[in-house]
Every structure is written in structure tokens, then in C-alpha cells.
Amino acid sequence: MPGAVASLLARAAAAVSGGRLEDDLVRVEGLMLRPGRALLLSLAETVAGVGLLAVSARTSFTLPGIPVPFTLQTLALTLVITLLGPRAWRTVAAYIAAGLLGAPVFAMGGGPGYIASPSFGYLLGFLLAAAIAGRLSRPATRRGLLRGALLVLPLVYLPGALWLAAWLAAVKGLAAAEALKAALWSGVLVFIPWDVFKAAIAAQASHKLLKHIYKTQQ
């Protein structure tokens, strides 16, 4: 019976952490962990990731005529995605859920009403990027991490710009073509240099951190 419970715990840990079960140990990328430690790791990743995204979102500034604030959030998001890889979507989903439930973790607060904000589409892009770029950032080589980091940007921009265009049309009364043009300028083009720079920093930081983690566990 104790063996069955341990096996069940191991399988649950593998499911939660996104790892793979091997002889009742859970493989999480390059780490082999006992089930309890795998569950703790998953919890720690989620809490730390949500905290990092929240702090980076509130570190912001705005420019006249641009409804979307400049933040450090794409840096934090790309760091979470490149560090966690295929597991990143869980952290991003938890972050979005916390914000919609009322925690002030978004750039302009939180709560279900945030869906009506001009920047909510970028949050949907966060989840899309975590699901796709997280997987494509592996193997965690320097090139793989940079590939994943740069892929984050279009995956965030696409739903973000479309949502912003819809908001501009609905709230500002712009025609569809004019709203899309304005959204591409104020929600994408002005952010590209800033975001590419942050993506390169995140990829480099992730490469060093992952290399240190795996080396420490050997």
C-alpha cells in the first residue's frame, strides 16, 4: 500500500511539474527529483514566476498618444518562458487567473473588468507565447533559447494588436483600417527595438542560469 501511494504521488508530481516519471523519480528537464521535491519545484516556479510578472508589470511608463504602457514585462515573460520551457504556460495561466480574480498584478491593476482594457490582448499573447515558444526554446542551447525568446514577440504582438485595434474602433470610434494601422504603430512598432533588446538579455540570462542549475545538480 505505501508503495502504491508513493507511485501515485510520483505520477501526480510528474503531471503537475510537466516532467517524466522514471522509476518513481520525476525527470524535470535535466533534473531527477523525488515526487515531493518535484511538486515543491512546480509550486516554487509558479509563485516566483507570478511574482516576477507582477513586479515587472508595475514597473512601467507611458508616452503621449500610446495607450499601451512600456513595462519590463516582456523581459520577465521571456525569462519565465526560456527558463521553464514547456512548463511555462502553467505559470502564465496562473498569473492571468490571479489578475482576473482581482489581484493587482497587471500593469493597470486587476479584476474581471481588465478584459475591457486596451492591453488585455497582450495577456492572451503571453499565454500563447508560453505554450508555443516554451516548447520551441528547447533544447536549452544558446541558439534554442534565443530562438524561443525572439518567437515570444510575434506571438504576443499578434493578439495584442488585434485586441488593441478592436478597442480603438469600439472606444475611439476609429474605422477598422484606421484602428488597425494605429494599433500596429502604437502597440507593435514602437515596442520592437525595446522588446528585441529585452529578449536577447532574457535568453542570455536563461542560458547562464540553466547551465548553473544543471551543473550544480550533477
N, C-alpha and C positions, 0 to 999 in steps of 0.2 A: 504493500500500500504506500509506504513512504516513497518508494521508487516511482510509483505511478504519479504521485503528487509532484515529485521533482521533475519528472518528464513533462507533465502538463505545464508546470511553471516555466520550464525551458522553452516549450513551444510558444507560450504566451509572450515570453521575453523576445523571442525571435520575431514574432509577428509585430510587436509594438516597436521594436528597435529597427525593423527592416533588415535584420541580419539573417543568417542562415544557420540552421541547427546542425551541429556535428558532435555526436556522442554526448548529448546533453550539455554541451557548451555552445554558446552563441557566437558566431563569427560576425563581427560588425566591421566590415571592410578588412583592415589588416590586423584587427584585434580579436583574440579569442577570450571571451568573458563568461563567467558563471552567470546563470539566469538572473539572479538578484542584481548583480552589477550591471548587466545589460539593461534591465529595467530602470535602474538609477541613472545610467548614462542617458537613456532616452528622455527621462524626465528633466535631467540637468540641461540637456541640449535644448529642449523646448523652452524651459524657463529662461535660460540665458539668451536664446535667440529672440524670444518675445521682448525681453528687456532691452536688448540691443536695438531692435527695430523701433521700439517705443522711444528710446532716448534719441536715436538719430532722427526720428520724425519731428521731434520738438526742437531740434537744432535747425532752425530754418530762417529764411529771409525771403521777402517778396520784392518784386520790381514793378514799377508802374505799368499798367496795361497787361500784366501777365497774371492770370487768375490762379495758376498752379505755383505753389511756393518752391523755392530752391531749398533742398534739405540734404542731409548726409545719408538719407535712407537708401538710395541705390547702392551706396558703399556698403552699408550694413547688410542689405539684402543679398548682394553679390557675395559678400563674405560668408553669410549663412549658407547660401547655395553651393559655393565651391567647397566649403568645409564639410558639409553634411552630404552632399551628392544626392543620391536617390531618396534620402531621408528628409530632405529639406522641406518638402511640401507639408509635412506634419507641423513643423514649427510655424510656417507661414499661415497655414489654416488656423492654427491656434491663435495667432496674432490677430487675424481678421475677425475671428469669432469674438475674441475679448473686446475688440474695439466696438463691434456692432452691439454687444451686450451692455455697453456703456462705459467701459474703461477708457480713460482719456489717453489712448496710445497712438492715435492718428495725428497728423500734422495740425489739424484744426479741431481736435477734441475726440469725440467718440459718440456712440449711440446709434440706434437704427436710422435716425434722420440723416446720418452721414451718407447714406445711399444717394441722397439728392445733391451732394456736393459735386463741384466740377472735377474733383480729383479722384472720385471713387473708382473710376475705370482703371486707374493705375494699380489700385489694390487688387483688382481682378487679374491684372497683368502680373502682379507679384506671384500669385498662386500658379498661374500658367507657366511663368518662368521657373518657379521652383520645381514643378513637375517635369518640365522638359529639359531645361538647362542643367538641372541637378543630375540627371542621368547622363547627359552628354558631356559633363565635366569629368567623367571617368573614362579611362584610368587617370588617376590623380597625378599625372606628369605635369611639368610646367606648361607644355603645349595644351594638354587636355583641360587644365584649369583655366587657361587664358581663353580657350575656345568657349567653355561654358560661361565665363564671365562676360564675354562680348555678346554671346547669344542672349543673355538676360535682357539687354537693352531693347532690341526689337520686340521681344515678347512682352515687355512692359509697355512700350510705346503704343503698340497696335490697339489694344483695348482702351488704353488711356486716352489716345487721341480721338477714337471714335466716340467714347463717352463724353469727352470734353466738347466735341462738335455738337452732339445731341443737346448738351446742356446750354451751349451758346445759342443754338437755334430756339430752344424752349424758353430760356430765361431772357436772353438779349434780343430775341426776335430776328436773328440773322437768317438769311436764306441758306439752304442746305450747302450749296457750293461755297458760299462765303464763310459759313461756320466751319466747314472742313478745312478751308485754307487758313483761317485764323487759328484753329486747333493745331494744325501742323506747325505753324510758326511758334505760337506761344506755349505749346505743350510738347513739342518734339525738338525742333531745330535749335532753339536757344539752349537746350539742355545737353545736346550731343557732346560738345567738347568737354564739358564738366563731367558727364557720366562716363565717357571713354577713359578719362584720366582716373576716375574712381574705380572703374573695372580693372584697369591694369594694376592699381595698388592692391585691390582685393585678391586678385589672382596670385600676385607675388607673396602677399601675406599668408594666404592659404597654403601655398606650396611650402613655405618655411615652417608653418605650424604643423602641418600634416607630417612632414619629414621628421620633425622633432618628436611628435607623438609616437609614430611607428618605431623610431629608433629607441625611444625610452622603453617601449613595451617588449623589445626583442630580448 
